[in-house]
Amino acid sequence: MKQEVIHIDLGLIPYDKAWEFQEKLFKKNIDIKIAQRNGNEVDITKNYLITCQHPHVYTLGKSGNSENLLLKNEELNQINASFYKINRGGDITYHGPGQLVVYPIFDLDYFFSDIHRYMRYLEEAVIQTLSVFGIKGDRVEGATGVWLNENSINTRKICAMGVKCSRWVTMHGIGFNINSDLSYFSNIIPCGIQDKSVTSMKNELKKEVDFSLVQNVLLKKMSEIFDYEYVKNNLDVQIT
């Protein structure tokens, strides 16, 4: 029997609101697992997949270097962008309209207890999605995410990834550049990498891309690669 995943599409939502919502679902699963370990009879954990877009925002992972943000607070205000230090892995990245953000809150005990394999599966879902649209995505050794033209002087990143995992429950996830305004990346050293550029599907295909279509393809690829099925959203945790 396949695992079940609840898909939640939040649309365009401020970063802090989506983060708070993630934390609620994440904590709910963690609390269940702690109770189970203590021998208490409780509900079972559930798997969630959140999709959304954010207004312009820069986020810095717990191991990141704040110097990779090249703007001061007043300059952030001038471009209508916000900044958050958060609890995922990785360095600094940008989210904004036109970028598909995906937050899987999975209990990996249902799948496999291997965070490296989990990251490779996320990459593979994006690589297979790009292939549907005629773009060849690649991995770069030692650099998480999905890239184009690996091992060349024109290597460019099209999808950034950073996750948190505790008791094999995940949160945070991927930022997949579809119709992103790439000028916002000039205000950071993306993921702390100085010698590679950033791109988007729009930039590569030289035209606006159907965002909903890309999202639907990625959702399908995720379900195939992780071998799960989507079920009705019957959440008892609400967005505030």
MDAnalysis code that builds the backbone (N, CA, C; Angstrom):
import MDAnalysis as mda
import numpy as np

u = mda.Universe.empty(720, n_residues=240, atom_resindex=np.repeat(np.arange(240), 3), trajectory=True)
u.add_TopologyAttr("name", ["N", "CA", "C"] * 240)
u.add_TopologyAttr("resid", np.arange(1, 241))
u.add_TopologyAttr("resname", ["MET", "LYS", "GLN", "GLU", "VAL", "ILE", "HIS", "ILE", "ASP", "LEU", "GLY", "LEU", "ILE", "PRO", "TYR", "ASP", "LYS", "ALA", "TRP", "GLU", "PHE", "GLN", "GLU", "LYS", "LEU", "PHE", "LYS", "LYS", "ASN", "ILE", "ASP", "ILE", "LYS", "ILE", "ALA", "GLN", "ARG", "ASN", "GLY", "ASN", "GLU", "VAL", "ASP", "ILE", "THR", "LYS", "ASN", "TYR", "LEU", "ILE", "THR", "CYS", "GLN", "HIS", "PRO", "HIS", "VAL", "TYR", "THR", "LEU", "GLY", "LYS", "SER", "GLY", "ASN", "SER", "GLU", "ASN", "LEU", "LEU", "LEU", "LYS", "ASN", "GLU", "GLU", "LEU", "ASN", "GLN", "ILE", "ASN", "ALA", "SER", "PHE", "TYR", "LYS", "ILE", "ASN", "ARG", "GLY", "GLY", "ASP", "ILE", "THR", "TYR", "HIS", "GLY", "PRO", "GLY", "GLN", "LEU", "VAL", "VAL", "TYR", "PRO", "ILE", "PHE", "ASP", "LEU", "ASP", "TYR", "PHE", "PHE", "SER", "ASP", "ILE", "HIS", "ARG", "TYR", "MET", "ARG", "TYR", "LEU", "GLU", "GLU", "ALA", "VAL", "ILE", "GLN", "THR", "LEU", "SER", "VAL", "PHE", "GLY", "ILE", "LYS", "GLY", "ASP", "ARG", "VAL", "GLU", "GLY", "ALA", "THR", "GLY", "VAL", "TRP", "LEU", "ASN", "GLU", "ASN", "SER", "ILE", "ASN", "THR", "ARG", "LYS", "ILE", "CYS", "ALA", "MET", "GLY", "VAL", "LYS", "CYS", "SER", "ARG", "TRP", "VAL", "THR", "MET", "HIS", "GLY", "ILE", "GLY", "PHE", "ASN", "ILE", "ASN", "SER", "ASP", "LEU", "SER", "TYR", "PHE", "SER", "ASN", "ILE", "ILE", "PRO", "CYS", "GLY", "ILE", "GLN", "ASP", "LYS", "SER", "VAL", "THR", "SER", "MET", "LYS", "ASN", "GLU", "LEU", "LYS", "LYS", "GLU", "VAL", "ASP", "PHE", "SER", "LEU", "VAL", "GLN", "ASN", "VAL", "LEU", "LEU", "LYS", "LYS", "MET", "SER", "GLU", "ILE", "PHE", "ASP", "TYR", "GLU", "TYR", "VAL", "LYS", "ASN", "ASN", "LEU", "ASP", "VAL", "GLN", "ILE", "THR"])
u.atoms.positions = np.array([
    [0.839, -1.200, 0.000],
    [0.000, 0.000, 0.000],
    [0.876, 1.253, 0.000],
    [0.562, 2.182, -0.883],
    [1.372, 3.388, -0.989],
    [1.166, 4.311, 0.212],
    [2.227, 5.065, 0.529],
    [2.096, 6.098, 1.547],
    [1.170, 7.203, 1.034],
    [0.598, 7.947, 1.967],
    [-0.306, 9.031, 1.616],
    [0.321, 10.368, 1.978],
    [0.132, 11.344, 1.101],
    [0.656, 12.686, 1.311],
    [-0.473, 13.694, 1.101],
    [-0.604, 14.628, 2.011],
    [-1.601, 15.694, 1.908],
    [-0.950, 16.892, 1.229],
    [-1.460, 17.266, 0.066],
    [-0.923, 18.428, -0.647],
    [-1.684, 19.677, -0.230],
    [-0.933, 20.735, 0.117],
    [-1.515, 22.011, 0.528],
    [-0.887, 23.107, -0.319],
    [-1.697, 23.781, -1.123],
    [-1.196, 24.889, -1.940],
    [-1.568, 26.197, -1.252],
    [-0.569, 26.939, -0.793],
    [-0.797, 28.176, -0.061],
    [-0.809, 29.406, -0.955],
    [-0.547, 29.235, -2.253],
    [-0.518, 30.388, -3.153],
    [0.617, 31.333, -2.798],
    [0.387, 32.634, -2.997],
    [1.390, 33.646, -2.638],
    [1.188, 33.998, -1.175],
    [2.181, 33.716, -0.345],
    [2.050, 33.881, 1.092],
    [3.348, 34.436, 1.669],
    [3.269, 35.398, 2.621],
    [4.489, 35.909, 3.246],
    [5.322, 34.775, 3.849],
    [6.636, 34.934, 3.785],
    [7.521, 33.864, 4.221],
    [7.264, 33.470, 5.668],
    [7.113, 34.468, 6.562],
    [6.967, 34.148, 7.977],
    [5.692, 33.370, 8.257],
    [4.619, 33.636, 7.508],
    [3.374, 32.898, 7.696],
    [3.538, 31.437, 7.277],
    [4.195, 31.214, 6.147],
    [4.422, 29.843, 5.682],
    [5.361, 29.103, 6.629],
    [6.364, 29.789, 7.136],
    [7.312, 29.178, 8.072],
    [6.585, 28.753, 9.349],
    [5.739, 29.631, 9.871],
    [4.978, 29.307, 11.075],
    [4.068, 28.102, 10.844],
    [3.451, 28.052, 9.666],
    [2.572, 26.930, 9.346],
    [3.373, 25.632, 9.253],
    [4.527, 25.690, 8.595],
    [5.417, 24.526, 8.555],
    [5.751, 24.030, 9.950],
    [6.127, 24.970, 10.808],
    [6.539, 24.622, 12.169],
    [5.420, 23.908, 12.925],
    [4.178, 24.330, 12.703],
    [3.052, 23.689, 13.376],
    [2.908, 22.237, 12.943],
    [2.979, 21.997, 11.622],
    [2.856, 20.637, 11.122],
    [4.047, 19.781, 11.551],
    [5.233, 20.373, 11.493],
    [6.461, 19.699, 11.900],
    [6.384, 19.299, 13.372],
    [6.002, 20.248, 14.232],
    [5.916, 19.983, 15.673],
    [4.852, 18.941, 15.982],
    [3.750, 18.989, 15.260],
    [2.691, 17.995, 15.479],
    [3.231, 16.586, 15.245],
    [3.994, 16.396, 14.171],
    [4.577, 15.080, 13.903],
    [5.634, 14.699, 14.930],
    [6.467, 15.658, 15.303],
    [7.501, 15.378, 16.311],
    [6.868, 14.977, 17.632],
    [5.836, 15.695, 18.057],
    [5.167, 15.387, 19.329],
    [4.551, 13.996, 19.299],
    [3.984, 13.609, 18.158],
    [3.415, 12.265, 18.029],
    [4.495, 11.206, 18.173],
    [5.646, 11.440, 17.542],
    [6.721, 10.445, 17.582],
    [7.313, 10.324, 18.992],
    [7.404, 11.437, 19.694],
    [7.894, 11.397, 21.081],
    [6.915, 10.627, 21.952],
    [5.626, 10.887, 21.765],
    [4.609, 10.173, 22.544],
    [4.638, 8.680, 22.246],
    [4.809, 8.330, 20.983],
    [4.888, 6.917, 20.607],
    [6.087, 6.254, 21.262],
    [7.204, 6.949, 21.274],
    [8.418, 6.391, 21.877],
    [8.234, 6.178, 23.380],
    [7.406, 7.014, 23.995],
    [7.150, 6.895, 25.431],
    [6.048, 5.886, 25.745],
    [5.569, 5.214, 24.709],
    [4.589, 4.158, 24.924],
    [3.158, 4.630, 25.005],
    [2.894, 5.878, 24.624],
    [1.533, 6.402, 24.682],
    [0.786, 6.095, 23.387],
    [-0.498, 5.863, 23.500],
    [-1.331, 5.630, 22.328],
    [-1.795, 6.978, 21.788],
    [-1.302, 7.316, 20.613],
    [-1.615, 8.614, 20.022],
    [-1.926, 8.429, 18.544],
    [-2.248, 9.522, 17.889],
    [-2.479, 9.520, 16.445],
    [-1.184, 9.161, 15.714],
    [-1.290, 8.795, 14.450],
    [-0.096, 8.521, 13.649],
    [0.364, 9.813, 12.962],
    [1.629, 9.861, 12.613],
    [2.142, 11.019, 11.883],
    [1.573, 11.037, 10.474],
    [1.549, 12.237, 9.865],
    [1.056, 12.403, 8.503],
    [2.123, 13.093, 7.663],
    [2.078, 12.850, 6.380],
    [3.000, 13.476, 5.437],
    [2.289, 14.612, 4.710],
    [2.967, 15.763, 4.619],
    [2.404, 16.940, 3.968],
    [3.359, 17.438, 2.893],
    [2.792, 18.012, 1.839],
    [3.600, 18.671, 0.818],
    [2.986, 20.041, 0.564],
    [3.695, 21.072, 0.989],
    [3.235, 22.450, 0.823],
    [3.856, 23.038, -0.435],
    [3.036, 23.656, -1.286],
    [3.548, 24.430, -2.415],
    [3.086, 25.870, -2.253],
    [3.948, 26.814, -2.674],
    [3.595, 28.224, -2.526],
    [4.572, 29.086, -3.316],
    [4.309, 30.382, -3.290],
    [5.249, 31.411, -3.724],
    [5.351, 32.420, -2.593],
    [6.456, 33.143, -2.552],
    [6.639, 34.159, -1.514],
    [6.866, 35.537, -2.142],
    [6.437, 36.594, -1.459],
    [6.940, 37.921, -1.818],
    [8.460, 37.933, -1.642],
    [9.134, 38.919, -2.207],
    [10.597, 38.958, -2.211],
    [11.167, 38.781, -0.793],
    [12.017, 37.783, -0.628],
    [12.589, 37.497, 0.682],
    [13.924, 36.766, 0.515],
    [14.852, 37.088, 1.409],
    [16.126, 36.372, 1.483],
    [16.145, 35.582, 2.786],
    [16.583, 34.326, 2.716],
    [16.666, 33.499, 3.915],
    [18.082, 32.942, 4.062],
    [18.542, 32.906, 5.301],
    [19.902, 32.456, 5.602],
    [19.829, 31.228, 6.490],
    [20.427, 30.112, 6.025],
    [20.459, 28.881, 6.807],
    [21.321, 29.010, 8.039],
    [21.164, 28.054, 8.955],
    [21.828, 28.140, 10.261],
    [23.350, 28.086, 10.158],
    [23.875, 27.513, 9.073],
    [25.329, 27.450, 8.896],
    [25.821, 28.502, 7.908],
    [24.926, 29.401, 7.482],
    [25.278, 30.378, 6.461],
    [26.049, 31.567, 6.999],
    [26.584, 32.342, 6.081],
    [27.374, 33.528, 6.400],
    [26.548, 34.767, 6.053],
    [26.248, 35.595, 7.052],
    [25.414, 36.780, 6.832],
    [26.066, 37.761, 5.860],
    [27.377, 37.646, 5.652],
    [28.052, 38.536, 4.712],
    [27.681, 38.228, 3.261],
    [27.023, 37.095, 3.041],
    [26.581, 36.759, 1.692],
    [25.316, 37.519, 1.291],
    [24.721, 38.248, 2.239],
    [23.676, 39.215, 1.907],
    [24.370, 40.550, 1.688],
    [24.251, 41.111, 0.510],
    [25.025, 42.289, 0.128],
    [24.270, 43.593, 0.348],
    [23.123, 43.526, 1.041],
    [22.302, 44.704, 1.272],
    [22.173, 45.012, 2.761],
    [21.988, 46.293, 3.069],
    [21.665, 46.715, 4.423],
    [20.144, 46.782, 4.569],
    [19.685, 46.936, 5.808],
    [18.242, 46.918, 6.063],
    [17.482, 47.946, 5.242],
    [18.022, 49.167, 5.166],
    [17.318, 50.213, 4.422],
    [17.257, 49.892, 2.931],
    [18.274, 49.181, 2.427],
    [18.279, 48.791, 1.017],
    [17.275, 47.671, 0.760],
    [17.089, 46.783, 1.733],
    [16.053, 45.758, 1.613],
    [14.680, 46.410, 1.494],
    [14.459, 47.445, 2.304],
    [13.168, 48.137, 2.261],
    [12.929, 48.781, 0.901],
    [13.983, 49.282, 0.299],
    [13.851, 49.954, -0.993],
    [13.404, 49.010, -2.107],
    [13.728, 47.747, -1.980],
    [13.339, 46.785, -3.025],
    [12.195, 45.878, -2.549],
    [11.548, 46.296, -1.453],
    [10.391, 45.556, -0.920],
    [10.721, 44.099, -0.604],
    [11.895, 43.895, -0.026],
    [12.325, 42.546, 0.327],
    [12.509, 42.437, 1.844],
    [12.352, 41.236, 2.354],
    [12.586, 40.968, 3.773],
    [13.720, 39.963, 3.916],
    [14.140, 39.738, 5.161],
    [15.274, 38.851, 5.426],
    [15.006, 38.073, 6.706],
    [15.288, 36.764, 6.666],
    [15.101, 35.909, 7.840],
    [16.277, 34.951, 7.995],
    [16.743, 34.808, 9.240],
    [17.651, 33.730, 9.580],
    [16.786, 32.560, 10.023],
    [17.000, 31.400, 9.418],
    [16.096, 30.281, 9.658],
    [16.858, 29.022, 10.037],
    [16.087, 27.948, 10.315],
    [16.671, 26.745, 10.914],
    [16.858, 25.603, 9.933],
    [17.036, 25.919, 8.659],
    [17.370, 24.871, 7.692],
    [18.870, 24.814, 7.492],
    [19.329, 23.812, 6.739],
    [20.723, 23.773, 6.334],
    [20.943, 24.699, 5.148],
    [22.201, 24.853, 4.763],
    [22.514, 25.682, 3.602],
    [22.805, 27.127, 3.967],
    [23.129, 27.907, 2.955],
    [23.521, 29.302, 3.152],
    [22.362, 30.212, 2.775],
    [22.626, 31.259, 2.048],
    [21.587, 32.244, 1.741],
    [20.944, 31.952, 0.386],
    [19.666, 32.228, 0.305],
    [18.972, 32.106, -0.970],
    [17.868, 33.144, -1.043],
    [17.249, 33.216, -2.213],
    [16.176, 34.175, -2.477],
    [14.904, 33.442, -2.863],
    [13.768, 33.934, -2.371],
    [12.456, 33.474, -2.818],
    [11.671, 34.682, -3.287],
    [10.855, 34.487, -4.308],
    [10.030, 35.583, -4.787],
    [8.984, 35.090, -5.760],
    [8.101, 35.981, -6.185],
    [7.069, 35.599, -7.154],
    [7.692, 34.966, -8.395],
    [7.034, 33.932, -8.914],
    [7.563, 33.230, -10.082],
    [8.460, 32.066, -9.736],
    [8.793, 31.925, -8.449],
    [9.582, 30.776, -7.998],
    [8.656, 29.800, -7.289],
    [8.721, 28.545, -7.659],
    [7.932, 27.502, -7.001],
    [8.684, 27.028, -5.764],
    [8.062, 27.229, -4.614],
    [8.643, 26.782, -3.348],
    [7.879, 25.545, -2.884],
    [8.621, 24.519, -2.518],
    [8.022, 23.255, -2.100],
    [8.584, 22.862, -0.737],
    [7.676, 22.647, 0.203],
    [8.064, 22.265, 1.557],
    [7.481, 20.894, 1.896],
    [8.251, 19.812, 1.724],
    [7.754, 18.501, 2.156],
    [7.949, 18.346, 3.669],
    [6.890, 18.035, 4.352],
    [6.978, 17.689, 5.775],
    [6.666, 16.207, 5.849],
    [7.712, 15.434, 5.611],
    [7.594, 13.982, 5.496],
    [8.147, 13.314, 6.755],
    [7.497, 12.241, 7.173],
    [8.080, 11.350, 8.167],
    [8.842, 10.285, 7.386],
    [10.148, 10.424, 7.342],
    [10.954, 9.524, 6.508],
    [10.947, 8.088, 7.015],
    [10.463, 7.854, 8.229],
    [10.306, 6.480, 8.686],
    [9.317, 5.717, 7.812],
    [8.444, 6.432, 7.105],
    [7.527, 5.794, 6.166],
    [8.211, 5.452, 4.838],
    [9.345, 6.080, 4.584],
    [10.009, 5.944, 3.287],
    [11.374, 5.261, 3.436],
    [12.333, 5.989, 3.983],
    [13.689, 5.470, 4.206],
    [14.393, 6.441, 5.148],
    [15.226, 5.919, 6.010],
    [15.941, 6.750, 6.992],
    [17.317, 7.110, 6.446],
    [17.316, 8.007, 5.465],
    [18.553, 8.389, 4.790],
    [18.371, 9.789, 4.216],
    [18.911, 10.791, 4.893],
    [18.694, 12.176, 4.474],
    [19.385, 12.477, 3.150],
    [20.516, 11.830, 2.886],
    [21.209, 12.058, 1.618],
    [20.376, 11.506, 0.453],
    [19.816, 10.349, 0.649],
    [18.934, 9.785, -0.375],
    [17.723, 10.695, -0.576],
    [17.195, 11.246, 0.507],
    [16.060, 12.171, 0.424],
    [16.396, 13.377, -0.447],
    [17.564, 13.959, -0.237],
    [17.978, 15.123, -1.030],
    [18.137, 14.755, -2.504],
    [18.700, 13.585, -2.765],
    [18.867, 13.158, -4.157],
    [17.512, 12.931, -4.830],
    [16.534, 12.449, -4.071],
    [15.188, 12.261, -4.626],
    [14.557, 13.609, -4.974],
    [14.739, 14.614, -4.101],
    [14.220, 15.946, -4.413],
    [14.865, 16.480, -5.694],
    [16.173, 16.322, -5.792],
    [16.873, 16.761, -7.003],
    [16.336, 16.023, -8.234],
    [16.137, 14.723, -8.095],
    [15.690, 13.928, -9.237],
    [14.304, 14.366, -9.714],
    [13.427, 14.731, -8.786],
    [12.090, 15.199, -9.167],
    [12.182, 16.464, -10.013],
    [13.084, 17.373, -9.638],
    [13.268, 18.604, -10.408],
    [13.914, 18.308, -11.749],
    [14.916, 17.446, -11.756],
    [15.600, 17.086, -13.010],
    [14.608, 16.479, -13.999],
    [13.754, 15.585, -13.526],
    [12.777, 14.960, -14.415],
    [11.727, 15.965, -14.880],
    [11.371, 16.905, -14.027],
    [10.416, 17.955, -14.413],
    [11.009, 18.823, -15.516],
    [12.246, 19.246, -15.345],
    [12.909, 20.056, -16.367],
    [12.957, 19.329, -17.705],
    [13.196, 18.030, -17.652],
    [13.300, 17.236, -18.887],
    [12.005, 17.288, -19.693],
    [10.868, 17.326, -19.009],
    [9.573, 17.403, -19.693],
    [9.491, 18.669, -20.549],
    [10.181, 19.721, -20.109],
    [10.145, 21.000, -20.814],
    [11.381, 21.224, -21.697],
    [12.144, 20.161, -21.905],
    [13.278, 20.238, -22.814],
    [14.531, 20.850, -22.228],
    [14.646, 20.875, -20.914],
    [15.826, 21.423, -20.245],
    [16.551, 20.292, -19.529],
    [17.852, 20.203, -19.721],
    [18.644, 19.141, -19.089],
    [19.222, 19.635, -17.770],
    [18.671, 19.133, -16.679],
    [19.182, 19.462, -15.363],
    [20.236, 18.474, -14.922],
    [21.155, 18.927, -14.079],
    [22.264, 18.088, -13.624],
    [22.517, 18.312, -12.140],
    [23.352, 17.438, -11.598],
    [23.895, 17.625, -10.258],
    [25.344, 18.064, -10.386],
    [25.801, 18.844, -9.428],
    [27.204, 19.233, -9.337],
    [27.768, 18.602, -8.076],
    [28.838, 17.853, -8.219],
    [29.425, 17.146, -7.076],
    [29.761, 18.122, -5.950],
    [29.280, 17.815, -4.765],
    [29.568, 18.642, -3.594],
    [28.694, 19.859, -3.446],
    [27.721, 20.039, -4.355],
    [26.844, 21.212, -4.301],
    [25.392, 20.756, -4.452],
    [24.620, 20.877, -3.383],
    [23.217, 20.458, -3.408],
    [22.409, 21.336, -4.352],
    [21.372, 20.759, -4.957],
    [20.499, 21.519, -5.839],
    [20.549, 20.970, -7.254],
    [19.911, 21.701, -8.160],
    [19.886, 21.296, -9.575],
    [20.503, 22.399, -10.408],
    [21.352, 21.994, -11.343],
    [22.174, 22.913, -12.124],
    [22.027, 22.622, -13.617],
    [22.440, 23.585, -14.407],
    [22.541, 23.407, -15.854],
    [24.002, 23.557, -16.256],
    [24.407, 22.781, -17.249],
    [25.792, 22.823, -17.752],
    [26.812, 22.583, -16.649],
    [26.669, 21.455, -15.968],
    [27.620, 21.144, -14.906],
    [29.029, 21.009, -15.468],
    [30.013, 21.317, -14.662],
    [31.428, 21.190, -15.038],
    [31.810, 22.043, -16.239],
    [31.152, 23.189, -16.423],
    [31.551, 24.109, -17.481],
    [31.742, 25.488, -16.873],
    [32.242, 26.426, -17.662],
    [32.436, 27.773, -17.150],
    [31.109, 28.523, -17.055],
    [30.049, 27.907, -17.578],
    [28.735, 28.537, -17.562],
    [27.732, 27.738, -16.725],
    [28.224, 27.058, -15.686],
    [27.335, 26.323, -14.798],
    [26.416, 27.300, -14.076],
    [25.115, 27.020, -14.067],
    [24.159, 27.911, -13.432],
    [23.109, 27.100, -12.676],
    [22.657, 27.677, -11.581],
    [21.737, 26.976, -10.687],
    [20.302, 27.373, -10.994],
    [19.437, 26.356, -11.078],
    [18.029, 26.619, -11.367],
    [17.124, 26.244, -10.199],
    [17.668, 25.488, -9.242],
    [16.877, 25.078, -8.083],
    [17.767, 24.925, -6.863],
    [17.439, 25.674, -5.806],
    [18.181, 25.596, -4.545],
    [17.428, 24.715, -3.562],
    [18.174, 24.086, -2.661],
    [17.563, 23.195, -1.669],
    [18.211, 23.372, -0.315],
    [17.382, 23.303, 0.714],
    [17.864, 23.337, 2.088],
    [16.791, 22.753, 2.981],
    [17.147, 21.829, 3.851],
    [16.142, 21.149, 4.666],
    [16.572, 21.099, 6.131],
    [15.593, 20.836, 6.963],
    [15.814, 20.495, 8.362],
    [15.213, 19.121, 8.578],
    [15.865, 18.294, 9.396],
    [15.337, 16.971, 9.688],
    [15.575, 16.652, 11.158],
    [14.511, 16.282, 11.858],
    [14.612, 15.887, 13.262],
    [13.720, 14.678, 13.485],
    [14.254, 13.641, 14.116],
    [13.515, 12.385, 14.338],
    [12.948, 11.853, 13.011],
    [13.670, 12.127, 11.931],
    [13.328, 11.721, 10.578],
    [12.073, 12.416, 10.043],
    [11.730, 13.552, 10.630],
    [10.679, 14.406, 10.074],
    [11.368, 15.594, 9.401],
    [10.979, 15.892, 8.168],
    [11.628, 16.953, 7.397],
    [10.778, 18.222, 7.384],
    [11.442, 19.340, 7.102],
    [10.755, 20.587, 6.769],
    [11.687, 21.430, 5.898],
    [11.202, 22.590, 5.465],
    [11.862, 23.403, 4.429],
    [11.953, 22.563, 3.146],
    [12.741, 22.945, 2.166],
    [12.720, 22.180, 0.928],
    [13.406, 22.841, -0.236],
    [12.644, 23.191, -1.295],
    [13.269, 23.638, -2.537],
    [12.695, 24.964, -3.009],
    [13.529, 25.712, -3.712],
    [13.129, 26.924, -4.421],
    [13.489, 26.749, -5.884],
    [12.483, 26.573, -6.739],
    [12.642, 26.197, -8.141],
    [12.295, 27.418, -8.990],
    [13.301, 27.955, -9.687],
    [13.120, 29.188, -10.455],
    [12.391, 28.914, -11.772],
    [11.163, 29.345, -11.843],
    [10.360, 29.168, -13.053],
    [10.309, 30.486, -13.828],
    [9.595, 31.476, -13.275],
    [9.546, 32.812, -13.893],
    [10.142, 33.866, -12.961],
    [11.124, 33.480, -12.186],
    [11.704, 34.355, -11.167],
    [12.366, 35.590, -11.766],
    [12.301, 36.705, -11.035],
    [13.059, 37.911, -11.375],
    [14.492, 37.696, -10.893],
    [15.373, 37.353, -11.822],
    [16.744, 36.973, -11.451],
    [17.570, 38.140, -10.947],
    [17.115, 39.368, -11.147],
    [17.888, 40.519, -10.685],
    [18.042, 40.511, -9.167],
    [17.096, 39.889, -8.461],
    [17.167, 39.855, -6.992],
    [18.325, 39.003, -6.495],
    [18.785, 38.070, -7.332],
    [19.928, 37.248, -6.921],
    [21.227, 38.051, -6.917],
    [21.246, 39.196, -7.574],
    [22.472, 40.004, -7.608],
    [22.760, 40.642, -6.252],
    [21.803, 40.577, -5.338],
    [21.978, 41.172, -4.006],
    [22.546, 40.192, -2.988],
    [22.838, 38.978, -3.427],
    [23.394, 37.965, -2.533],
    [24.485, 37.191, -3.265],
    [25.234, 36.423, -2.479],
    [26.109, 35.396, -3.058],
    [25.343, 34.096, -2.869],
    [24.585, 33.666, -3.886],
    [23.643, 32.563, -3.706],
    [24.304, 31.298, -3.168],
    [23.772, 30.820, -2.046],
    [24.283, 29.603, -1.404],
    [25.766, 29.717, -1.067],
    [26.289, 30.958, -1.034],
    [27.685, 31.189, -0.708],
    [28.642, 30.815, -1.817],
    [28.123, 30.570, -3.036],
    [28.953, 30.146, -4.170],
    [29.175, 31.332, -5.097],
    [30.421, 31.724, -5.277],
    [30.732, 32.949, -6.015],
    [31.011, 32.733, -7.495],
    [31.341, 31.511, -7.894],
    [31.814, 31.302, -9.267],
    [30.766, 30.696, -10.192],
    [29.494, 30.670, -9.767],
    [28.433, 30.127, -10.609],
    [27.237, 31.064, -10.575],
    [26.470, 31.081, -11.659],
    [25.343, 32.001, -11.771],
    [24.019, 31.281, -11.484],
    [22.937, 32.051, -11.555],
    [21.591, 31.540, -11.291],
    [20.754, 31.733, -12.550],
    [19.833, 30.802, -12.800],
    [18.976, 30.919, -13.968],
    [17.558, 30.509, -13.609],
    [16.678, 30.533, -14.600],
    [15.280, 30.149, -14.425],
    [14.812, 29.452, -15.697],
    [13.671, 28.809, -15.623],
    [13.108, 28.206, -16.832],
    [12.782, 29.282, -17.861],
    [12.250, 30.402, -17.400],
    [11.932, 31.508, -18.315],
    [13.188, 31.995, -19.029],
    [14.267, 32.115, -18.289],
    [15.524, 32.587, -18.873],
    [16.071, 31.597, -19.894],
    [15.934, 30.323, -19.601],
    [16.466, 29.300, -20.495],
    [15.605, 29.128, -21.742],
    [14.301, 29.217, -21.598],
    [13.388, 28.985, -22.722],
    [13.032, 30.266, -23.468],
    [13.469, 31.404, -22.910],
    [13.237, 32.721, -23.532],
    [11.747, 33.046, -23.671],
    [10.970, 32.580, -22.704],
    [9.544, 32.898, -22.715],
    [8.957, 32.607, -21.340],
    [7.835, 33.259, -21.045],
    [7.103, 32.995, -19.810],
    [6.633, 31.544, -19.807],
    [6.747, 30.914, -18.653],
    [6.407, 29.503, -18.530],
    [5.105, 29.358, -17.738],
    [4.295, 28.383, -18.101],
    [3.041, 28.105, -17.399],
    [3.366, 27.552, -16.010],
    [3.239, 28.408, -14.997],
    [3.644, 28.055, -13.640],
    [2.861, 26.846, -13.120],
    [1.551, 26.876, -13.298],
    [0.708, 25.790, -12.792],
    [1.063, 24.458, -13.437],
    [1.400, 24.504, -14.718],
    [1.766, 23.272, -15.415],
    [3.051, 22.689, -14.832],
    [4.047, 23.539, -14.611],
    [5.303, 23.059, -14.022],
    [5.041, 22.476, -12.638],
    [4.234, 23.170, -11.847],
    [3.927, 22.675, -10.502],
    [3.263, 21.305, -10.562],
    [2.307, 21.141, -11.463],
    [1.616, 19.852, -11.576],
    [2.560, 18.735, -12.004],
    [3.477, 19.048, -12.927],
    [4.457, 18.041, -13.351],
    [5.353, 17.653, -12.185],
    [5.821, 18.645, -11.439],
    [6.700, 18.349, -10.296],
    [5.964, 17.522, -9.243],
    [4.713, 17.850, -8.965],
    [3.937, 17.070, -7.998],
    [3.834, 15.610, -8.443],
    [3.619, 15.407, -9.729],
    [3.527, 14.043, -10.255],
    [4.868, 13.318, -10.123],
    [5.949, 13.991, -10.488],
    [7.274, 13.369, -10.391],
    [7.619, 13.026, -8.942],
    [7.268, 13.932, -8.017],
    [7.514, 13.660, -6.591],
    [6.805, 12.380, -6.162],
    [5.535, 12.261, -6.549],
    [4.760, 11.090, -6.125],
    [5.311, 9.802, -6.732],
    [5.826, 9.884, -7.945],
    [6.390, 8.698, -8.593],
    [7.716, 8.293, -7.947],
    [8.570, 9.267, -7.692],
    [9.903, 8.973, -7.174],
    [9.851, 8.482, -5.732],
    [9.007, 9.124, -4.917],
    [8.876, 8.708, -3.522],
    [7.841, 7.587, -3.343],
    [7.099, 7.290, -4.407],
    [6.098, 6.219, -4.408],
    [5.006, 6.466, -3.361],
    [4.293, 7.577, -3.516],
    [3.158, 7.873, -2.643],
    [1.989, 8.351, -3.490],
    [0.842, 8.543, -2.854],
    [-0.336, 9.096, -3.524],
    [-0.865, 10.272, -2.713],
    [-1.465, 11.230, -3.408],
    [-2.029, 12.395, -2.744],
    [-3.431, 12.071, -2.237],
    [-3.737, 12.605, -1.066],
    [-5.057, 12.391, -0.467],
    [-5.674, 13.735, -0.119],
    [-6.943, 13.724, 0.213],
    [-7.690, 14.941, 0.502],
    [-7.080, 15.698, 1.673],
    [-7.060, 17.019, 1.553],
    [-6.560, 17.883, 2.621],
    [-7.618, 18.001, 3.708],
    [-7.388, 17.305, 4.826],
    [-8.320, 17.375, 5.944],
    [-7.587, 17.875, 7.194],
    [-6.887, 18.986, 7.021],
    [-6.017, 19.505, 8.070],
    [-6.782, 19.940, 9.305],
    [-6.185, 19.669, 10.458],
    [-6.703, 20.232, 11.702],
    [-5.741, 21.288, 12.256],
    [-4.739, 21.659, 11.446],
    [-3.822, 22.739, 11.787],
    [-4.090, 23.895, 10.820],
    [-4.340, 25.060, 11.358],
    [-4.751, 26.186, 10.529],
    [-3.637, 27.215, 10.366],
    [-3.672, 27.902, 9.237],
    [-2.753, 29.017, 9.016],
    [-3.279, 30.220, 9.766],
    [-2.410, 30.906, 10.501],
    [-2.842, 32.093, 11.241],
    [-2.588, 33.346, 10.415],
])
